Amino acid sequence: MPLRLEPTFRDALAAADRPLIGMWLSTGTALNAEICAGSGIDWLLIDMEHGPNTVVSVQQQLQVIAAYRVPTIVRVPVNDAVIIKQVLDTGAQNLLVPMVGSATEAQAAVAAVRYPPEGVRGVGSGLARSGRWGRVAGYVPNASETISLLVQIESADAVDAAADIAAVDGVDGVLVGPADLAASMGLPGQQSHPDVLAAV
């Protein structure tokens, strides 16, 4: 079985000759995920931070989306190596880690998606969908080739550290979260405030 199982978001961005249009999946249902995957959309995002998604529902959605080969990002609820490991084991290849406020936190996210010695991801691919239960030859030593990591900047302090966060080796993209950013600036619910727009 080939190592690269699905296109990564990093690959999709590199190949794009136009802006890519995506959709967020927040219902936790495989049926909705399949409907969206067949819509012609460029990418999907399964939201575990603010949606009722679990590790099980993420895996089910990834299974139905796989038939459509749509790059699918999973936003984990927190920058936690255990949760990240579980989500990667479901077969997720593209992660968005929220609330990354410093280069150190970005480095922790990178470490969580990589196996030792480059990172701290626990090796369980023989028991998991990520390595197709041991059927993907060379999965463990080459898994980082199949993973795109995006981090989310969502506070005024993170904006100040944005260049350092983006420069971390292994971070493939940065997304600004304007709602939490506005709240951190004392402007909750005011994402279009000029100060928030300037920060974005």
Number of C-alpha atoms within 10 A of each C-alpha: 12 11 17 16 16 21 17 25 26 17 14 15 15 9 9 10 8 7 8 11 10 17 15 17 23 17 17 20 15 19 14 14 25 18 12 20 25 13 9 12 14 19 20 21 19 28 22 23 17 12 15 14 23 16 15 13 18 22 21 17 23 26 18 17 22 16 12 15 17 23 25 28 25 27 26 22 19 16 20 13 19 13 15 23 20 19 25 25 25 23 22 27 28 25 26 27 25 21 21 26 21 21 18 13 17 27 17 17 28 26 18 23 27 23 18 14 9 12 16 18 21 16 14 16 21 16 12 16 19 25 26 19 13 17 15 18 13 13 21 19 12 14 18 17 13 20 25 23 24 27 26 21 28 23 23 20 15 20 18 14 16 19 12 14 25 19 13 16 10 19 17 19 17 17 14 19 16 21 17 20 27 24 17 15 15 11 16 14 13 18 18 13 13 10 13 19 13 8 16 17
